[in-house]
Amino acid sequence: MKLFSFAAMPVPHLTGHPEYPLFLCIFDALNPETLKKILVIRFSSIGDIILTTPVLRSLKKQYPDSEIHFLLKEKYRRVIGANPYVDHIHGLENKLAPLLRELKAARFDFVIDLHKNIRSIRVRMALGKPSASFRKLNIQKWLLVNFKVNRLPDMHIVDRYFEAGRKLGISNDGRGLDYFIPPGDRLSRDDLPATHKNAFIAFVIGGMHYTKIFPAEKVVALCRLLHLPVVLLGGEEDRERAEQITDLCGQKVYNACGLYNINQSASLLDMAAKVVTNDTGLMHIAAALQKPLISIWGNTVPEFGMYPYLPGKKELSDIVEIKGLPCRPCSKIGYGNCPKKHFRCMMDIEVEKLASVINA
């Protein structure tokens, strides 16, 4: 992972990397030969689900005769639907009670909770089976957000997820993330405008929160400096903003926001020469596809452990952020507006320097 940062006032902080007991096991006795069905829980969101894929792969390879089940919110089924290491998907739509009956009937032998919220704990308690989870390090994140004191371990969340599988003896094979695109969702270059069929840069302009989104006016300025044409990616909620960008950039920019499902958008990422992205789910899909990517970070920071996961290929990743801002990180997730009103974490990013990195 290459770090590409812009200068700002440094802030002194303390760092520490203590060893944490990251797994919680309800039962001490466990016979691996009895593991016929294993349930993995991660309800949301796109990126978080993709970050569980190394665990799923390792489980299936270590226990090839076991059924690997995955529990998520129904609206994210496509994200994991083509994964060959998952035998069955359980989707939560509204109420948990009907789903619990389905899960109890499956008679699992072990549960790995990679979400660890009230709902996932309720599932584990209802099933009453041996289970394991991981520490979410919320206190350490709170210290970093509120006091800029870094007590987080220097560890990606994928590796923390593996601590939850320690009881089963699984280990990280170092192959990175998985994302499988069903053949029916594969797009071709013929689906693109003639100006974009040879080579293009995929620019993921969406995000769950305003403070994680590169401002539209800076996207316009950046696109004008790029050597290759640009395909804008995001959801339906991003389409209007993307239209404003394309109106100002002309045929160089193609607005694909809201036109395709998640797998089709992943197909466009796979065709791209490079990927420029906010800290969002498609960033992790790009990492799973092992694309050269430039990630732009606003109020969140890579120190939370959810930067692009590319073991053995860290040279593919450039992280662009404003280091040393006294207000950053202002949240572990994001806000609808900058709490300080200046939005320096995004506005201070120099478009010309960013363009030089992308064009290199």
C-alpha positions in Angstrom: 0.0 0.0 0.0 1.5 3.3 -1.1 0.6 6.3 0.9 0.1 9.5 -1.1 -0.7 12.3 1.3 -0.9 16.1 1.3 0.7 18.3 3.8 -1.2 19.8 6.7 -0.4 20.8 10.3 0.8 17.7 12.1 -1.0 16.5 15.3 1.0 14.6 17.9 -0.7 11.4 19.0 0.1 8.3 20.9 0.2 5.0 19.2 0.0 1.5 20.6 -0.4 -1.9 19.1 -1.4 -4.3 22.0 -2.4 -7.8 21.4 -6.1 -8.3 21.9 -8.0 -11.5 22.6 -10.3 -11.0 19.6 -12.5 -14.0 19.7 -15.3 -15.0 22.0 -16.2 -18.6 22.3 -19.3 -19.8 24.2 -18.2 -23.5 24.3 -14.7 -24.7 25.0 -15.2 -28.3 23.7 -15.3 -28.6 19.9 -14.7 -31.6 17.7 -13.8 -30.4 14.2 -15.1 -33.7 12.7 -18.6 -32.8 13.7 -18.6 -29.5 11.8 -21.2 -30.3 9.1 -22.8 -26.8 8.9 -21.1 -23.5 9.7 -23.0 -20.2 9.7 -21.2 -16.9 9.0 -23.0 -13.7 9.9 -22.5 -10.3 8.3 -25.7 -8.4 7.7 -24.3 -5.4 5.8 -22.9 -3.5 3.9 -21.4 -4.1 0.5 -17.8 -3.5 1.5 -18.1 -5.2 4.9 -19.5 -8.3 3.3 -16.7 -8.5 0.7 -14.2 -8.2 3.5 -15.4 -11.5 4.9 -14.6 -13.4 1.7 -11.1 -14.6 2.8 -12.7 -16.2 5.8 -15.3 -17.9 3.7 -12.7 -19.2 1.3 -10.5 -20.5 4.1 -13.4 -22.2 5.8 -14.4 -24.1 2.6 -10.9 -25.2 1.9 -10.2 -26.3 5.4 -13.6 -28.0 5.8 -14.5 -29.0 2.2 -17.2 -31.5 3.4 -19.0 -28.9 5.5 -21.8 -26.6 4.3 -20.9 -23.0 4.6 -24.0 -20.8 5.2 -24.0 -17.0 5.1 -26.5 -14.6 6.8 -27.0 -11.1 5.4 -29.7 -8.6 4.6 -31.6 -9.7 1.6 -30.8 -6.6 -0.5 -27.1 -7.6 -0.5 -27.6 -11.1 -1.8 -26.1 -10.3 -5.1 -22.8 -9.4 -3.5 -22.2 -12.9 -2.3 -24.6 -14.8 -4.6 -22.0 -16.2 -7.0 -19.4 -17.1 -4.4 -18.4 -20.8 -4.8 -17.3 -21.0 -1.2 -20.8 -20.4 0.1 -23.3 -23.2 -0.1 -26.4 -21.4 1.1 -27.5 -17.8 1.7 -30.0 -16.7 4.3 -31.5 -13.2 3.7 -33.0 -11.0 6.4 -35.8 -8.8 4.9 -37.8 -7.3 7.8 -38.4 -9.2 11.0 -35.9 -11.6 12.5 -38.3 -14.0 14.1 -39.3 -15.9 10.9 -35.7 -16.1 9.8 -34.7 -17.6 13.2 -37.1 -20.5 12.6 -35.3 -21.2 9.3 -31.9 -21.0 11.0 -32.8 -23.3 13.8 -34.1 -25.8 11.4 -30.7 -25.8 9.6 -29.1 -27.2 12.8 -25.7 -25.5 12.6 -22.7 -26.8 14.4 -20.8 -23.5 14.6 -21.5 -19.8 14.2 -19.0 -17.2 13.2 -20.3 -13.7 14.0 -18.5 -11.1 11.8 -21.0 -8.3 12.5 -21.4 -8.4 16.3 -24.3 -6.2 16.9 -27.5 -6.7 18.9 -29.2 -8.5 16.1 -26.3 -10.9 15.4 -25.9 -11.7 19.1 -29.6 -12.4 19.3 -29.1 -14.9 16.4 -26.3 -16.6 18.3 -28.2 -16.8 21.5 -31.3 -18.2 19.7 -29.3 -20.9 18.0 -27.4 -21.9 21.2 -24.5 -23.3 19.3 -20.7 -22.9 19.7 -19.8 -19.5 18.3 -17.0 -17.0 18.0 -16.8 -13.3 17.2 -14.2 -10.5 17.2 -13.6 -7.3 19.1 -14.9 -4.3 17.2 -12.5 -2.0 19.1 -15.1 0.7 19.5 -13.3 2.3 22.5 -10.1 2.6 20.5 -12.0 4.1 17.6 -13.7 6.5 20.0 -10.3 7.6 21.3 -9.1 8.2 17.8 -12.2 10.2 16.8 -12.5 12.3 19.9 -9.0 12.7 21.2 -6.8 11.7 18.1 -5.1 9.1 20.3 -4.4 6.0 18.2 -4.7 2.8 20.3 -5.8 0.7 17.4 -3.7 -2.3 16.4 -1.9 -2.0 13.1 -4.1 -4.7 11.6 -6.6 -4.8 8.8 -10.1 -5.9 9.7 -9.7 -9.0 7.5 -7.0 -10.2 9.8 -9.2 -9.4 12.8 -12.0 -11.4 11.2 -9.7 -14.4 11.1 -9.3 -14.2 14.9 -13.0 -15.2 15.0 -12.1 -18.4 13.2 -9.1 -19.3 15.4 -11.2 -21.9 17.3 -11.7 -23.7 13.9 -8.0 -23.6 13.1 -8.4 -21.6 9.9 -5.6 -19.3 8.7 -5.3 -16.6 6.1 -4.0 -17.9 2.8 -2.9 -14.4 1.7 -4.8 -14.4 -1.5 -6.9 -11.3 -0.7 -10.5 -10.7 -1.3 -12.9 -12.5 -3.6 -15.6 -11.1 -5.9 -17.4 -13.4 -8.4 -19.4 -11.9 -11.3 -22.1 -14.1 -12.7 -21.7 -14.7 -16.5 -25.2 -13.1 -17.0 -24.1 -9.9 -15.4 -20.8 -9.6 -17.4 -20.9 -6.4 -19.5 -18.7 -6.0 -22.6 -17.0 -2.9 -24.1 -19.9 -2.8 -26.7 -22.1 -1.7 -23.8 -20.0 1.5 -23.6 -19.9 4.6 -25.8 -17.5 4.5 -28.6 -15.3 7.0 -26.8 -14.8 4.6 -23.9 -14.4 1.2 -25.6 -10.6 1.1 -25.7 -9.5 2.2 -22.2 -11.1 4.2 -19.4 -10.8 5.2 -15.8 -13.7 4.1 -13.5 -14.5 6.8 -11.0 -16.7 5.8 -8.0 -18.3 9.0 -7.0 -20.8 7.6 -4.5 -20.7 7.0 -0.8 -23.0 6.5 2.2 -22.2 9.8 3.8 -21.5 13.3 2.4 -18.1 13.6 4.3 -16.8 10.5 2.4 -17.7 11.9 -1.0 -15.2 13.8 -3.2 -17.1 17.1 -4.1 -18.6 17.3 -7.6 -16.7 20.4 -8.5 -13.4 18.7 -7.7 -14.5 15.6 -9.7 -15.1 17.9 -12.7 -11.7 19.6 -12.4 -10.0 16.2 -12.0 -11.7 14.6 -15.0 -10.6 17.4 -17.2 -7.0 16.7 -16.3 -7.1 12.9 -16.8 -5.6 11.4 -20.0 -8.2 8.7 -20.3 -12.0 9.0 -20.6 -14.0 8.4 -17.4 -16.9 6.2 -16.4 -18.8 7.4 -13.4 -20.1 4.7 -11.0 -22.5 4.9 -8.2 -26.1 4.3 -7.2 -29.4 5.8 -8.4 -28.9 8.4 -5.6 -25.7 9.6 -7.3 -27.2 9.9 -10.8 -28.3 13.6 -10.7 -24.9 14.7 -9.3 -23.2 12.6 -12.0 -25.3 14.3 -14.7 -24.0 17.7 -13.5 -20.5 16.4 -13.8 -21.0 15.0 -17.4 -22.7 18.3 -18.5 -19.5 20.1 -17.6 -17.1 17.5 -18.9 -18.7 16.5 -22.2 -18.2 13.2 -24.0 -15.1 12.5 -22.0 -17.3 11.4 -19.1 -20.0 8.6 -19.3 -22.5 8.5 -16.5 -23.2 4.9 -15.5 -24.6 5.7 -12.0 -27.8 3.9 -11.3 -27.8 2.1 -14.7 -26.5 -1.2 -13.5 -26.8 -3.7 -10.6 -23.8 -4.3 -8.3 -22.4 -7.2 -10.4 -22.6 -5.2 -13.6 -20.9 -2.3 -11.9 -18.2 -4.7 -10.8 -17.9 -5.8 -14.4 -17.2 -2.2 -15.4 -14.5 -2.0 -12.7 -13.0 -5.1 -14.1 -12.7 -3.6 -17.5 -11.2 -0.3 -16.3 -7.6 0.6 -16.7 -7.6 2.2 -13.2 -10.2 2.8 -10.5 -10.5 6.1 -8.6 -12.8 5.7 -5.6 -14.2 7.2 -2.4 -14.1 5.0 0.7 -17.1 2.9 -0.2 -18.2 -0.6 -1.2 -17.0 -0.5 -4.8 -13.5 0.3 -3.5 -13.4 -3.2 -1.9 -14.8 -4.8 -5.1 -11.9 -3.1 -7.0 -9.5 -4.5 -4.5 -11.0 -8.0 -4.9 -10.6 -7.7 -8.6 -7.0 -6.5 -8.0 -7.3 -3.4 -10.0 -4.8 -0.5 -9.7 -6.8 1.9 -7.5 -6.5 5.3 -6.0 -8.8 5.8 -3.0 -9.7 9.2 -1.7 -10.3 9.6 2.0 -12.3 12.3 3.7 -13.4 12.2 7.3 -12.5 8.5 7.8 -9.0 7.2 8.0 -7.2 4.0 6.9 -6.1 3.5 10.5 -9.6 2.1 11.2 -8.3 -1.0 9.3 -10.6 -0.9 6.3 -8.3 0.4 3.6 -8.0 -1.6 0.3 -6.9 -5.1 1.1 -4.3 -6.2 -1.3 -1.8 -8.6 0.4 1.3 -9.1 -1.7 0.1 -6.5 -4.2 0.1 -3.3 -2.1 1.8 -1.4 -5.0 -1.7 -1.4 -6.7 -3.1 0.9 -4.1 -2.5 4.7 -3.6 -4.2 6.3 -0.6 -4.9 10.0 -1.0 -5.7 11.8 2.3 -5.0 15.1 4.1 -2.9 14.0 7.1 -2.6 16.1 10.3 -5.9 17.9 10.3 -6.9 18.4 13.9 -10.5 17.5 13.2 -9.8 14.3 11.3 -11.2 11.7 11.8 -14.4 13.4 12.9 -16.4 10.1 12.8 -15.7 6.4 12.3 -18.6 6.4 9.7 -19.5 9.8 8.3 -21.8 12.8 8.4 -24.4 14.5 6.2 -22.4 17.7 6.4 -18.9 18.7 7.6 -19.3 19.4 11.4 -16.6 22.2 11.0 -18.3 23.7 7.9 -14.9 23.9 6.0 -14.7 20.3 4.7 -10.9 20.6 4.5 -10.3 16.8 4.5 -11.7 16.9 0.9 -11.3 20.5 -0.2 -7.6 20.6 0.6 -6.8 17.7 -1.8 -4.9 19.3 -4.7 -6.5 18.1 -8.0 -3.4 18.6 -10.0 -1.3 16.4 -7.7 -4.1 13.8 -7.7 -4.3 13.8 -11.5 -0.6 13.3 -11.8 -0.8 10.2 -9.6 -3.7 8.8 -11.7 -2.1 9.6 -15.0 1.3 8.2 -14.0 
